[in-house]
Structures are given as structure tokens and as C-alpha cells.
Amino acid sequence: MIFTIAGITFAVLIISAAFSVWKIFPKNKDLWRIIPREKRFGSVLGFICLIWSAYHTFPIFETTAPQVRLMVLSALVIVITFLSFDLMDFLFTRALGGFLLLLVNWLLHQAFVHHTVFRPLFSMLCYIFGISGIIMIAAPYHFRDLLEKISHDCRWRLFTSTVLGVIGCIVLLISVSPYVR
């Protein structure tokens, strides 16, 4: 059940990204400059990613007491969030890349646990988003350049929105497939 809810949510996010590429970017030509460097949404998304990452690193500190682990990791999450707000460029792009990496990892695990149909196709789509997340973290200016091309060229906008829409529909169908049988 949790895989289905998460898969449907991921598919809706992908389809809404396709819709926003097709409808919102032509009207607002300066979004390609604003979105990648957005600090407020980037810090909120980065905070969520840091909490999620702290949850995964919690077992590493198994020699210390649980209260100390929780206190140290909580302090690290808060300090890193404030420092990244002030010091990082392209904060939203990097936070989105980190979120994609964490989400794809969890979705792949759940897909194999629940024995979904078309697992190889689902895995390939997840790896596409995972590699996109790695690129967003390592070279966020590529995301900015893609948004610029989407804003100014109708062919790029049509191609990107079509690809995102098709991938979103495939993820949606695979997510509800355990209940179709």
C-alpha cells in the first residue's frame, strides 16, 4: 500500500512538472533564472533531505547512546541547513537532486519488495531520475541551462513535457499495477 501511495505521488509530481514545463514556462520567461537558485524552497527541501539522510546515518553511530546520536544528528541537520542557506549557490537544484536520489533509492527498494510488474522498466526510469539527481548535485548549471532552453524554445518545451508526461503515466500505471490483478 505504501509503495502505491508513494508511486502515485511520484507520478503526480512528474506529470505536474510536465504540465508546468508546457504551460507555466512560456508565460514566465525569467523562471529559468529564479528557480535553480531559489533559497527558501531549496532550504526547506534540503532540510527534508537532511532529515531523511540523518535517518539513514543513525545506525552508523551505534557505539554512542541513542540520546547522544539523536542530539548530534539533529544539531548537524540544523547547522548544515543554515550554512547551506547562506553559502550554497543553486540551493534548490542541489536539494532537488538530493531528494531525487533519496526518493529513487526508496522507490526501487519498495518495487522489489512488493514484486511489481515491469520492474526492469520501473528500475530504468528510477535510474534515469537518480542519474539526473546526481547531475543536479554535481553540475547544477545544466539544470539551469535546460530550463533556459525550455523557456525560449518550443521544441525543447514540447520534448521535455512529452517525456515527463510519458514517464509519469508509466510510473502511475506501474504503481497501481499490484491492485489491477
DACOR-V158331 format. One record per helix or strand of 3 or more residues. SS is the DSSP state (H for helix, E for strand). FROM is the first residue (numbers start at 1). LEN is the number of residues. If there is no record, write none. Layout:
{{SS;FROM;LEN} {SS;FROM;LEN}}
This chain:
{{H;2;26} {H;31;7} {H;39;23} {H;66;22} {H;91;23} {H;119;20} {H;140;13} {H;154;26}}
